[in-house]
Amino acid sequence: MKLYDWAAAPNPKRLRMFLVEKGLKVETVQVAGDGFVLTPEYKAKYPQAMVPMLELDDGRQIGESIAICRYFEELHPNPPMLGRDPYERAIVDMWERRAFDQGMTAVAEMFRNSNPYFKDRGLAGFANPVPQLPQLVDRGRASLEKFFQRFDEQLGKSRFIASDVFTLADCTLYCSIEFAGWVSVSIPDDCKNIQRWWTEVSDRPSAKA
Ligand SMILES: N[C@@H](CCC(=O)N[C@@H](CS)C(=O)NCC(=O)O)C(=O)O
């Protein structure tokens, strides 16, 4: 199997973190060319035009970071990264989705609607060309402020975001906050719980995935 990847991008990184935590190695193929653009060959192969994508040896394709993680979790259940019982699986899903919707998406709104490399690429994927909408930069910034407050509150209740074990939800949260650095936003000074969590997660080998 092959994992189609873009080393600098946040979504593929959350999958790579997951794989490191699982102790899995997968052959990767880098598909971003110059100027933060996916190569024409890759877009022809995978018209959804996003990374990551996993291609099995028989050519079947699995897109979407979470779908790929679920596939690996089924094949290699240990260590569990998506929850250990029905309740925990639901809670991991819940926090993972929130980290993506409230964190990653807010940063993407700011980044994609302001960065010159993303002119006419306001959304990832096949929907391009999509014009940049400068108003979304302010909306993303406001969403990000709320995101930090909410996640700080949650991290005051447990060691990791969904429970006391490290899960995919932490990978998504970590990559969202790292991505915030791309728009010069860092963890607010008053978010002591996120800062405590960030220091701990940064020391894990997967943080360098
Ligand atoms: N929902 C997708 C999002 C994937 C995504 O947005 N990937 C970005 C990189 S972080 C991408 O492929 N962008 C292509 C582009 O901007 O042209 C997932 O979770 O995998």
The ligand as an SDF file (V2000), in Angstrom:
LIG
                    3D

 20 19  0  0  0  0  0  0  0  0999 V2000
  -11.3400   16.1770    5.1310 N   0  0  0  0  0  0  0  0  0  0  0  0
  -10.0280   15.8930    4.6010 C   0  0  0  0  0  0  0  0  0  0  0  0
   -9.2760   17.1980    4.4500 C   0  0  0  0  0  0  0  0  0  0  0  0
   -8.0030   17.0190    3.6660 C   0  0  0  0  0  0  0  0  0  0  0  0
   -7.3750   18.3290    3.2840 C   0  0  0  0  0  0  0  0  0  0  0  0
   -7.9640   19.4160    3.4020 O   0  0  0  0  0  0  0  0  0  0  0  0
   -6.1480   18.2460    2.8320 N   0  0  0  0  0  0  0  0  0  0  0  0
   -5.4510   19.4260    2.3470 C   0  0  0  0  0  0  0  0  0  0  0  0
   -4.0570   19.4710    2.9620 C   0  0  0  0  0  0  0  0  0  0  0  0
   -4.1380   19.7630    4.7090 S   0  0  0  0  0  0  0  0  0  0  0  0
   -5.2930   19.3290    0.8580 C   0  0  0  0  0  0  0  0  0  0  0  0
   -5.1920   18.2390    0.3290 O   0  0  0  0  0  0  0  0  0  0  0  0
   -5.2590   20.4550    0.1650 N   0  0  0  0  0  0  0  0  0  0  0  0
   -5.1100   20.4460   -1.2610 C   0  0  0  0  0  0  0  0  0  0  0  0
   -5.0830   21.8280   -1.8150 C   0  0  0  0  0  0  0  0  0  0  0  0
   -5.1200   22.7740   -1.0520 O   0  0  0  0  0  0  0  0  0  0  0  0
   -5.0130   21.9340   -3.0250 O   0  0  0  0  0  0  0  0  0  0  0  0
   -9.2860   14.9330    5.5320 C   0  0  0  0  0  0  0  0  0  0  0  0
   -9.6360   14.9250    6.7130 O   0  0  0  0  0  0  0  0  0  0  0  0
   -8.4040   14.1980    5.1030 O   0  0  0  0  0  0  0  0  0  0  0  0
  1  2  1  0
  2  3  1  0
  2 18  1  0
  3  4  1  0
  4  5  1  0
  5  6  2  0
  5  7  1  0
  7  8  1  0
  8  9  1  0
  8 11  1  0
  9 10  1  0
 11 12  2  0
 11 13  1  0
 13 14  1  0
 14 15  1  0
 15 16  2  0
 15 17  1  0
 18 19  2  0
 18 20  1  0
M  END
$$$$
